[in-house]
Amino acid sequence: MEASNRDLGVALIGCGDIGGLRADAVTEAAGFRLAVACDQDRDRASAVAKRHGAEVETDAMVAVARPDVDLAIVSTPPSSHAAIGCAALEAGVHCLIEKPLARTPEEGRQLLEAAEASGKLLATGFNYRFYPSVMKAAEILADGRIGDLDHIRSYTGYSAAEHSHDWLHDPAVMGGGVLRDNGIHLVDLTCYFLGDVAEVQGESVGRVWNFDGCEDNGFALIRGTNGVVASLQASWTEWRGYRFEIELYGTRGCIKMSCFPMITDVTWSEELGGPTQRKRWFFPMTHVMEKLKSYRWVVLKSFVAELDAFRAALDGATTPLASGHDGWVTIDVAQRAVGQVEHAG
């Protein structure tokens, strides 16, 4: 699955807010060229295309079948991911699909089978893997500073009032509630550090917003095949503003990472029960640019890093890029954790 030396032509499917940032990342990353911007809203596609010197299309199936397209970036609502992604893969086009990979494990499996049949690379857009605090945590864990990983605690939350698009709370579009929304990033990173999943238990409640078929709060207890246990919660009822935190507990210390603010904090000892040391990383450039240009700057840079990893993966390198299988695991965990959503009344 080697990449050629030429720029890869990209079809961007979905030109909304995140799609626009994806287009900016294609232009900024080395080795890619935006060939076509596609959206059912021609004006929206035209605005992105004009900014990046691309052509305009309103039919996703036409866009992914173009001869000048090597990679489809699918940034549409999840209800269309399986159909568009399978069409792209069957046309011999690599695919990067925005999270969640699909609405259900069954739809995710369709994408995996299409990728296997085509021999093309299928990746899931879990850009949080490329945030500075997460990458630093992965580096510290790998160097053994906290000993062997024992368990993980993770949490993310915001108020659903801050993201009020109707489709975000429509299970026909999303497949479920918070665990498939902001929670899907949390599930991915928890499993990224945990390793292969052996068992999932969970609970969910939807008594605050009462979105039909959607949980406001989802809780999961996950056991890895290595015996490591993780507990996580995703929430649409976090009234204190956006929070995203993961804590990795080892036999000799703990790593805590957060984003917005972007901080990695490690406490460790050289021997079990010995005196502890502590170090923090604040990533000042990220904080400054977030203040000057908003969180969008941070997201854009993570998209660029993700594309760099995609290109490297095509050449056979091991990277933090989330595979299609990784995306499928998150949907499977979310579905197994949710169970029956309890609503008020």
TAUR-V928893 format. One record per pair of residues at least 12 apart in sequence whose C-alpha atoms are under 7 Angstrom apart, sorted by the first residue. I is the first residue (numbers start at 1). J is the second residue. Records with the same first field share a line. If there is no record, write none. Layout:
I=J, J
This chain:
1=314, 315
2=314, 315, 316
3=311, 314, 315
6=31
7=31, 32, 33
8=31, 32, 33, 70, 71
9=32, 33, 34, 35, 68, 69, 70, 71
10=32, 33, 34, 35, 36, 69, 70, 71, 72
11=34, 35, 36, 37, 63, 64, 69, 71, 72, 73
12=36, 37, 38, 72, 73, 74
13=37, 38, 39, 60, 73, 74, 75, 76
14=38, 39, 74, 75, 76
15=37, 38, 39, 44, 45, 48
19=75
20=48
21=300
22=303
25=300, 303, 304
28=304
29=304, 307, 308
34=52, 54
35=54, 55, 68, 69
36=49, 54, 55, 56, 57, 63
37=49, 54, 55, 56, 57
38=56, 57, 58, 59, 60, 63
39=57, 58
40=58, 59
41=58
42=58
60=84
61=84, 87
64=88
65=88, 91
69=93
70=93, 94
71=93, 94, 95
72=88, 93, 94, 95, 96
73=95, 96, 97
74=96, 97, 98
75=97, 98
77=173
78=100, 102, 103, 173, 174
79=102, 103, 172, 173, 174
81=101, 102
82=102, 107, 108, 110, 111
85=111
86=111, 114
89=114, 115, 118, 120
90=114, 118
92=118, 120
93=120
94=120, 121, 122
95=121, 122, 123
96=122, 123, 124, 125
97=123, 124, 125
98=124, 125
99=124, 125, 126
100=180, 184, 327
101=124, 327, 328
103=174, 175
104=175, 331
105=328, 331, 332
108=328
112=324, 325
122=323, 324
123=322, 323, 324
124=322, 323, 324, 327
125=322
126=185, 322
127=302, 303, 306
128=185
129=189, 320
130=302, 305, 306
131=302
133=257, 258, 259, 262, 263, 264
134=257
136=264
137=255, 257, 264
145=268
146=250, 251, 252, 253, 254, 268
147=250, 251, 252, 253
148=250, 251
149=228, 248, 249, 250, 251
150=228, 249, 250, 251
151=228, 229, 230, 248, 249, 250
152=229, 230, 231, 247, 248, 249
153=230, 231, 232, 246, 247, 248
154=231, 232, 233, 245, 246, 247
155=232, 233, 234, 244, 245, 246
156=183, 186, 233, 234, 235, 243, 244, 245
157=234, 235, 236, 237, 238, 242, 243, 244
158=235, 236, 237, 238, 239, 241, 242, 243
159=236, 237, 238, 239
160=236, 237
169=211, 214
171=213, 214
176=213, 214
177=214, 215, 216
178=215, 216, 217, 218, 234, 235, 236
179=218, 234, 334
180=334
183=234
184=330
187=330
188=330
194=224, 228
195=224
196=224, 225
197=222, 223, 224, 225
198=223, 224, 225
199=222, 223, 224
200=220, 221, 222, 223, 333, 336, 337
201=220, 221, 222, 336, 337
202=219, 220, 221, 337, 338
203=218, 219, 220, 337, 338, 339
204=217, 218, 219, 338, 341, 342
205=217, 218, 341, 342, 343
206=341, 342, 343
207=342, 343, 344
210=343, 344
213=341
214=341
215=341
216=235, 236, 237
217=233, 234, 235, 236
218=233, 234, 235, 338
219=232, 233, 234, 337
220=232, 233, 337
244=258, 259
245=257, 258
246=258
252=268, 269, 271, 272
253=267, 268, 269
254=266, 267, 268
255=267
262=282, 283
263=281, 282
264=280, 281, 282
265=279, 280, 281
266=278, 279, 280
267=279
286=298
306=321
309=321
